[in-house]
Amino acid sequence: MAEAGFYSVATGEDDADAAKCFLCGKELDGWEADDDPWGEHKSHAAKCAFVQLGKKEDELLLSEMLSVVKQYMVNEVKHVAEVTKEKIDERAKLVKRQCMTRK
């Protein structure tokens, strides 16, 4: 699983085999014993940069590894920006309600 970019995100018995790609964020569960992690990853997230390389981490050239790291960082920044925007929007709604009740 890890060679195909997945790490465990299981939280209990209901999703004991839940896994998420470190790069594209695709989450999969319900794994069967004969499932091919690379094949499943490709069929559910063909645009994932890690899938497109089609290599294990230790087979990547330096330039390929740097490309993966760059994409990971871009994805993380986008995620942080989305979370921050949601927090700002919630705070703005609260301030607006407070202002409206003061009138």
C-alpha positions, -999 to 999 in steps of 0.1 A, spaced: 0 0 0 27 25 10 46 18 -22 16 31 -41 15 62 -21 -11 53 6 -10 56 43 -36 45 68 -64 69 79 -84 42 97 -103 55 128 -121 23 139 -136 -9 128 -159 6 102 -130 18 82 -102 -4 94 -86 -5 59 -91 31 49 -61 46 32 -52 80 17 -27 90 -9 -1 113 5 -1 134 -27 -35 136 -43 -55 129 -11 -76 102 -27 -91 80 1 -100 44 -5 -114 16 17 -130 -18 13 -97 -33 1 -98 -70 -10 -69 -93 -4 -62 -95 -41 -65 -58 -48 -35 -42 -65 -28 -8 -47 -12 7 -78 -41 -4 -100 -67 9 -76 -49 42 -72 -47 46 -110 -83 37 -115 -96 61 -89 -70 89 -93 -54 87 -127 -43 124 -125 -23 118 -94 13 129 -101 27 99 -81 5 75 -101 16 91 -133 53 85 -125 44 48 -119 75 41 -98 82 32 -62 97 59 -41 132 44 -41 132 42 -79 125 79 -85 152 101 -100 161 132 -81 142 154 -105 111 132 -101 113 132 -64 116 170 -63 86 172 -86 66 150 -61 78 171 -32 68 203 -50 34 190 -58 29 178 -22 38 213 -9 15 230 -34 -13 207 -23 -6 214 14 -6 252 8 -39 249 -10 -54 229 18 -42 254 45 -56 283 24 -90 266 21 -91 259 59 -80 294 67 -106 309 43 -134 288 60 -123 301 94 -122 337 82 -157 333 66 -171 319 98 -156 347 118 -169 373 94 -204 358 98 -201 360 136 -189 396 135 -217 405 111 -243 390 134 -228 409 163 -230 441 144 -265 435 133 -277 429 169 -261 461 182 -282 483 159 
